[in-house]
Amino acid sequence: MRNYVAAALSAILLAALPGAAFASGHGRVEEHLQMPSKILSKAEEFSVYLPPDYDRSKRSYPIVYLMHGGEEGEDADWFRFGKIEVVLDDLIDRGVIPPVIAVSPDGRRNLENKNNTYYMNDADGQFRWEDMFVQEFVPYVESQYRAIGTKPTRSILGLSMGGYAALAYSMRHPELFKAAVAMSAAYRTDPQIVTMDQAGYDRRYGKAWGMGLKGQDRINADYRKYSVLDMVDDLPAANVKATDFYIDCGSDDKFFDGNVLLHEKLRDMGVKHRFMVREGSHEWNYWRSGVRNGLIFIGAEIQK
């Protein structure tokens, strides 16, 4: 397990060297921007953080994709509730991480969002959020903003539903991300899926795996396709090991059991990752208190 405190101290020392100084000041946040999506047949909204020196330089930057949670979650949450721009400003100013662009897409189906996307493609192929993200959103953002646009400089960080996406996308698309941070990843075990109340299941997973399914019928091929534990078992080992994982879940979180199972499976496979358990539950106080260390992890990975 890498000593991330030492990595952070090394980054600070590096920042003091000639040519390694990072700009101080405040980054700029722009909310509810839009990208036209042919795949979704609608505009995809997103919010972006641009580092303090973005408007004064011509350089290109590493990029972090921020994935919000489900239910009422939206693209601006990381800034409105998480205040992640304050953390980014501080870490960049002190040289702990390099200046980065941070982009948060809107993972909702629509404003009403009666059925979560879980950042997946629907089982019937009618709404393909994952395809939109990989085929349209990443290329669009990295062409519109001065992102370096390579795997060694690209990472993903998410909470709850977004934490699940950080894990799933890294395994399903191993060419994309150098590092993935999953906070309170919304991953349920098979028994938890089987026993979920019908309304809760349909709202969260019905579009992705099949509306109205009950009991064991929910554990179908579509479920297996998107279950992170099944990904670890079924995808090539190279896919699973292609990204460095940081998993952080509160001891009182409703998704704790699923996160522990994933940690144990990754550990037994010899997959490089960090697993953090702290006191806390599934709420913003927990995520705000942990996102700094997640960003330090990302900073250490992209500076290798």
Stockholm file with secondary structure:
# STOCKHOLM 1.0

chainA/1-304         MRNYVAAALSAILLAALPGAAFASGHGRVEEHLQMPSKILSKAEEFSVYLPPDYDRSKRSYPIVYLMHGGEEGEDADWFRFGKIEVVLDDLIDRGVIPPVIAVSPDGRRNLENKNNTYYMNDADGQFRWEDMFVQEFVPYVESQYRAIGTKPTRSILGLSMGGYAALAYSMRHPELFKAAVAMSAAYRTDPQIVTMDQAGYDRRYGKAWGMGLKGQDRINADYRKYSVLDMVDDLPAANVKATDFYIDCGSDDKFFDGNVLLHEKLRDMGVKHRFMVREGSHEWNYWRSGVRNGLIFIGAEIQK
#=GR chainA/1-304 SS CCCHHHHHHHHHHHHTSTTCCCCCSCCEEEEEEEEEETTTTEEEEEEEEECTTGGGCCCCBCEEEEECCSTTCCTTHHHHTSCHHHHHHHHHHTTSSCCCEEEEECCCSSSSCSSCCTTSBCTTSSCBHHHIIIIIIHHHHHHHTTBCCSGGGEEEEEETHHHHHHHHHHHHCTTTCSEEEEESCCCCCHHHHHHSCHHHHIIIIIHHHCTTCCGGGGSSHHHHHHCHHHHHHHSCHHHHTSSEEEEEEETTCTTHHHHHHHHHHHHHHTCCEEEEEESCCSSHHHHHHHHHHHHHHHHHHHTC
#=GC SS_cons         CCCHHHHHHHHHHHHTSTTCCCCCSCCEEEEEEEEEETTTTEEEEEEEEECTTGGGCCCCBCEEEEECCSTTCCTTHHHHTSCHHHHHHHHHHTTSSCCCEEEEECCCSSSSCSSCCTTSBCTTSSCBHHHIIIIIIHHHHHHHTTBCCSGGGEEEEEETHHHHHHHHHHHHCTTTCSEEEEESCCCCCHHHHHHSCHHHHIIIIIHHHCTTCCGGGGSSHHHHHHCHHHHHHHSCHHHHTSSEEEEEEETTCTTHHHHHHHHHHHHHHTCCEEEEEESCCSSHHHHHHHHHHHHHHHHHHHTC
//
